Amino acid sequence: MNRYPRDLTGYGATPPAANWPGGARIAVQIVLNYEEGSENNILHGDTASEAFLSEITGAQPWPGQRHWNMESIYEYGARAGFWRLHRMLGDLPITVYGVATALARAPEQLAAMKAANWEIASHGLKWIEHKDMPEEEERAQIAEAIRLHTEAVGTPPRGWYTGRCSD
C-alpha cells in the first residue's frame, strides 16, 4: 500500500511541551473575519453573485443578477453582527482578518477596530477564489490589497491570510 499523503497522526500520544508564559496551560487567539462588502456582487463589478460562503444550502452564483438573500446575510454581519462582537470583545486584544475592499466600505466599523487597538491583518483584496487565477493577476491583487488596506487603515497590514485557495 502506498503511503497516504496526509498526516492524520500529528504528534500522537507525545505532544511537545508548550512552555507558555507564567505557566499558563492554554493560549487563546480570537480572530474576527471582516468580509462584508467584499463578496462577489454585480455591484462590485463581478459577473455574478456570491455562492461560496453562506448559510444558503447549495447556493449558486446568479450571473448578471443581484442575490438579495445572499446580500442580506453579508449586510447583517456588517450592520449587527460586527457591532455585537465589538461590544463583547472591545477590550480584548484580537486580530481582524479584514478584506481590503470590505474595510474600505466600512469606515465606522474600521474606526471602531482601530479605537479598540485591534490588530488588523489582510484577508486579501476581495472575497474571491484564487486557485485558477494566473500568477501575475494574483500578484497584482495582493499588491492592490496592500495598497487599499494601507489607505483605509492608515498602516500596512500586520499579517496576511488569503482565506481562499491559491496555487
C-alpha positions as CSV (number, residue, x, y, z in Angstrom):
1,M,0.0,0.0,0.0
2,N,1.3,3.4,-0.9
3,R,1.8,5.9,1.9
4,Y,-1.2,8.2,2.3
5,P,-0.1,11.8,1.5
6,R,-1.7,13.4,4.5
7,D,-0.5,13.4,8.2
8,L,-3.5,12.2,10.2
9,T,-1.4,11.3,13.3
10,G,0.3,14.6,14.3
11,Y,2.3,14.3,17.5
12,G,0.2,11.4,18.5
13,A,0.5,10.4,22.2
14,T,3.6,12.5,22.8
15,P,2.9,16.2,22.0
16,P,5.7,18.7,22.6
17,A,5.8,20.7,25.8
18,A,4.3,24.1,25.3
19,N,6.1,26.4,27.8
20,W,3.6,29.3,27.9
21,P,4.5,32.4,29.8
22,G,3.6,32.4,33.5
23,G,2.9,28.7,33.4
24,A,-0.3,29.2,31.5
25,R,-1.9,26.0,30.3
26,I,-3.9,27.4,27.5
27,A,-3.5,30.1,24.9
28,V,-6.5,31.6,23.1
29,Q,-6.4,33.6,19.9
30,I,-9.5,35.4,18.8
31,V,-9.8,36.3,15.1
32,L,-12.7,38.2,13.6
33,N,-13.1,37.9,9.8
34,Y,-14.4,41.1,8.3
35,E,-15.6,40.3,4.8
36,E,-18.9,42.1,4.4
37,G,-18.9,44.2,1.2
38,S,-16.1,42.2,-0.4
39,E,-18.2,39.2,-1.6
40,N,-19.0,38.6,-5.3
41,N,-21.7,41.0,-6.3
42,I,-22.6,42.7,-9.6
43,L,-22.5,46.0,-7.7
44,H,-18.7,45.3,-7.3
45,G,-18.2,44.7,-11.0
46,D,-18.4,40.9,-10.6
47,T,-20.2,38.8,-13.2
48,A,-22.4,37.0,-10.7
49,S,-23.5,37.0,-7.0
50,E,-21.6,35.2,-4.2
51,A,-22.1,31.5,-3.8
52,F,-19.2,30.2,-1.7
53,L,-19.7,31.2,1.9
54,S,-23.2,31.5,3.2
55,E,-25.9,29.7,5.1
56,I,-27.9,29.1,1.9
57,T,-27.5,25.4,1.2
58,G,-26.4,24.7,-2.3
59,A,-26.1,28.4,-3.2
60,Q,-25.2,29.0,-6.9
61,P,-23.9,32.2,-8.5
62,W,-26.6,34.2,-10.2
63,P,-24.9,35.6,-13.4
64,G,-25.7,39.2,-14.0
65,Q,-28.1,39.4,-11.1
66,R,-28.1,40.6,-7.5
67,H,-28.9,37.8,-5.0
68,W,-31.0,39.6,-2.3
69,N,-30.8,36.8,0.2
70,M,-27.1,36.5,-0.1
71,E,-26.6,40.2,0.2
72,S,-28.7,40.4,3.3
73,I,-26.6,37.7,5.0
74,Y,-23.4,39.8,4.4
75,E,-25.2,43.1,5.3
76,Y,-26.4,41.6,8.6
77,G,-22.8,40.9,9.6
78,A,-21.8,44.5,9.0
79,R,-24.9,46.1,10.4
80,A,-25.5,43.9,13.5
81,G,-23.0,41.1,14.0
82,F,-19.9,43.2,13.9
83,W,-21.3,45.7,16.5
84,R,-22.4,42.9,18.8
85,L,-18.9,41.3,18.7
86,H,-17.3,44.7,19.2
87,R,-19.3,45.3,22.3
88,M,-18.4,41.9,23.7
89,L,-14.7,41.9,22.6
90,G,-13.8,45.6,22.5
91,D,-11.4,45.3,25.5
92,L,-9.6,42.2,24.3
93,P,-6.5,42.1,22.0
94,I,-8.0,40.4,18.9
95,T,-6.9,40.1,15.3
96,V,-9.1,41.2,12.5
97,Y,-8.7,39.4,9.1
98,G,-10.0,42.3,7.1
99,V,-10.7,42.0,3.3
100,A,-9.4,45.3,1.9
101,T,-12.5,46.2,-0.1
102,A,-14.7,45.4,2.9
103,L,-12.6,47.6,5.2
104,A,-12.7,50.5,2.7
105,R,-16.5,50.2,2.6
106,A,-16.9,50.3,6.3
107,P,-15.3,53.4,7.8
108,E,-17.4,53.3,11.0
109,Q,-16.5,49.7,11.7
110,L,-12.9,50.3,10.9
111,A,-12.8,53.3,13.2
112,A,-14.2,51.0,16.0
113,M,-11.5,48.4,15.3
114,K,-8.8,51.0,15.5
115,A,-10.2,52.6,18.6
116,A,-10.2,49.1,20.3
117,N,-6.5,48.8,19.2
118,W,-7.2,45.6,17.4
119,E,-4.5,44.2,15.1
120,I,-5.8,44.4,11.5
121,A,-4.3,41.8,9.1
122,S,-5.1,41.5,5.5
123,H,-7.6,38.9,4.2
124,G,-6.9,39.8,0.6
125,L,-8.5,42.3,-1.8
126,K,-11.9,40.6,-2.4
127,W,-13.6,37.5,-1.2
128,I,-12.9,35.5,-4.4
129,E,-11.3,32.3,-5.5
130,H,-7.6,32.4,-6.5
131,K,-6.8,28.8,-7.3
132,D,-7.1,29.1,-11.0
133,M,-6.0,32.7,-11.3
134,P,-2.9,33.5,-13.3
135,E,0.1,34.2,-11.0
136,E,0.5,37.8,-12.3
137,E,-3.1,38.6,-11.7
138,E,-2.9,37.2,-8.2
139,R,0.3,39.2,-7.5
140,A,-1.5,42.3,-8.8
141,Q,-4.4,41.7,-6.4
142,I,-2.0,41.2,-3.5
143,A,-0.3,44.5,-4.3
144,E,-3.7,46.2,-4.6
145,A,-4.9,44.7,-1.3
146,I,-1.8,46.0,0.5
147,R,-2.3,49.4,-1.1
148,L,-6.0,49.7,-0.3
149,H,-5.6,48.3,3.2
150,T,-2.9,50.8,3.9
151,E,-5.0,53.7,2.5
152,A,-8.1,52.6,4.5
153,V,-6.4,51.6,7.8
154,G,-3.6,54.2,7.7
155,T,-0.9,51.5,8.2
156,P,0.1,48.4,6.2
157,P,-1.4,45.0,7.1
158,R,0.1,43.4,10.2
159,G,-0.2,40.0,8.8
160,W,-1.9,38.1,5.9
161,Y,-4.4,35.3,5.5
162,T,-5.8,35.0,2.0
163,G,-8.7,32.7,3.1
164,R,-9.4,31.0,-0.2
165,C,-7.2,28.6,-2.1
166,S,-4.2,29.7,-4.1
167,D,-1.9,27.7,-6.3
